[in-house]
Amino acid sequence: MVENVRARPEGLLTPETRFPAAVAAGKSSSPETGIVSSVTLSDIVKRFEAFTAVHKTSLEIPEGNFVTLLGPSGCGKTTTLRMVAGLLDPTEGEILIKGRKVNDVPIHKRNLGLVFQNYALFPHKTIAENVAFGLKYRGVSKQDARKRVQGALELVQLPGVGDRYPKQLSGGQQQRIALARAIVIEPDVLLLDEPLSALDANLREDMRVELKRIQERIGVTTIFVTHDQSEALAMSDQIVVMSAGRVEQVGAPEDVYNTPASEFVANFLGASNILPARCVGRDGDAAVLETETFGRVPVPAAKAPNVSGEGPAKLVVRAEKLQLSPREAPADGVVAVDATVEAVDYQGQAVRYFVRAGDRHLQAINMIDERPFAEGAPVSLRLRPRDCAALPVS
């Protein structure tokens, strides 16, 4: 269950002031937590003939959260989003938006804001006409529509472009207009299907910050689809990691990153070293893992939630948690082994090292101030057990 509710920064508009009609609508809440859910997926399944794109999935997305569906192509994240939107019907299960079952409710009656990667702006309409498009089907007067369009354009920081046409704007500006069109209708839920993927790298980072700012400003519940791990980690209140149509893990970014629930999550989010190990018992509040490379590593129980008894396990070490240094005696509380640098991937402020420790090939990402270690250099490879995680062998 997705359960984290973000505290909004002071001085920003809340859903109650920005979207009074939406907040007054029906809501559902979890009896276990009392948390109000904007979207509830209950055992949804989607099949295309013999192929199952989404296996039985249940999620609760709280009011006002920014939740990211993350995974590789074909994992089912866009299919899930399209079922919430009403563009696809679930084969099984129920979808509730603010407590109302919407399986049979058409897309235009679900009060959702949609932003896709191709913007989908009307080239023959002005920017103001594009933004106002959804309002004319909602009985909004022309005077109110003008005010709301102006407010939406101010929110995306493009107040003076109403009389222009899409071709007169840059890609980043067009993406902001697509967002303005989605939020001007005061949606119950904002759905974003890889909206930044068509932008260049620098503009993508700028828009990532801007999109998060706008979402926090208006407080609208948002479901965001991406395969970009950095976007998910930077923007989300909660991340839903998907693989092959199944949910692998749900949690806050720091939890999913630091305590992966599966080998897939550990490998997909960032760069990890996954080493065969054996749990040989407990040392206080730690699971002691015996590894060929690092010897005994006491992993904190919080980082080994599913490793409870003796037997085969896996040690997960994030690449940035492995530190290279000249060969020397390790400090207290640090495990160190001798290694040799095999390749160097210089990235400016950081260096990705590919190293060999015994028969094991590992990778480490270190920040540097001076020149990196050279290929062939003998080094000490150091880690702190508290930075490791442990997985059971499935």
Secondary structure, DSSP 8 states (H G I E B T S, - for coil): ---------TTS--HHHH-HHHHHS--EE-TTT--EEEEEEEEEEEEETTEEEEEEEEEEEETT-EEEEE-STTSSHHHHHHHHHTSS--SEEEEEETTEE-TTS-GGGS-EEEEETT----TTS-HHHHHHGGGGGTT--HHHHHHHHHHHHHHTT-TT-TTS-GGGS-HHHHHHHHHHHHHTT--SEEEEESTTTTS-HHHHHHHHHHHHHHHHHHT-EEEEEES-HHHHHHH-SEEEEEETTEEEEEE-HHHHHHS-SSHHHHHHSS-EEEEEEEEEEESSSEEEEEETTTEEEEEEGGG-TT--SSEEEEEEEEGGG-EEESS----TT-EEEEEEEEEEEE-SSEEEEEEEETTEEEEEEEE-SS----TT-EEEEEE-GGG-EEEE--
